[in-house]
Amino acid sequence: MGFWTIGVWLVLIVIAFLVYRDAETRGMNGLLWLVLVILPWIGILFLVLYLILRAEKSTQISAPKDAFQILDERYAKGEITKEEYEQKKKDLKSE
């Protein structure tokens, strides 16, 4: 894939340069046409990059925590005492 990709980019750059030169000789804005030729390929490149990064991020989404997990974390952090922890756990089980 590496050599083919480089080859495609080289062909694209040559085409963009030829469009630029032709537009300039005809009195048109060559730089604008150069960008318009290259832009779709850059868009495709960023789309592939986005899809790769998106796939990596989607695996990091965790499930919502239930009340017992939150209670355990609060007790572990020292936010509530053992008595409060036991009472809240008992209250949650009775619901």
N, C-alpha and C positions, 0 to 999 in steps of 0.2 A: 504494500500500500504506500510506503514511503516514497519510492521513486516515481510512482504514477502520480502521486499528489504533487510532488515538485514539478513534474512535467506539465501537469494541468495548469499549475500556477504560472509557469514560464510562458506557456501558450497564451494564457489570459493576459499577462503583462505585455506581451508582444502585440496582441490584438488591441489592448487599451492604448498602447503607444501609437499604433497605426491610426486608430480612430482620432487620437489627439492631434497628430500631424495633419491628417486629412481635414479635420474641422478647422484647424488654424489656417490652412491654405485657402479654405473657402470663406474665411472671414467670420467664422463662428467661434464660440467660446470653447476652446479645446479642453481646458481643464474641467469644465462642467461635463463634457461628454466622456472624458476619461473616468471621472468619478461615477457617472451613471453606468459605465460598462463594468467597473470593478465592484460597485456596491452590491449587486445581487449575490456575488460570490462571497463577499464579506458577511452578508446576512445569513447565508447558508452555513458558513463557518461558525458564526455565533450561535445559530440554532442548534447545531450539533454540540457545541460546548455547553449550552444551556441544558440540553437533554441529558448530557453526562452528569453535570452537577446536580440537576434536579433528581436524578435517580439516586445519587448518593445521599442527598438530604432527606428524601422520603423515608429511608430506612431508619432515620434517627428519631422519628416521631414516636413518642411513647403513649401508652394508653392512659386515660385519666385515672387518678388515684382514687381509691375508695376511702371511706371515712376511717377505717381501721389503720390504713397505711399512714394517713395524715396524723392520726393520734399517736402512732408509734414514733413517727419522726419528731413530733413536738416533745414527746417524753425523752427521746434520745438527745435532743438539743438542750434539754433542761428548761424548757418553757413552762412545763407543768410539773407538779410534784407527783410522787408515787400514788398518793391518796386520790388526787384529781384524776390521774391516769386510770386507776382501778374503777373509780366511780363512772367516768365517761365511757369506759369500755363496757361496763355493766349496763349503762343506759343505752348504748348502741345495740347491744345484744337483745335487749328487751323490746326494741322497736320492730 
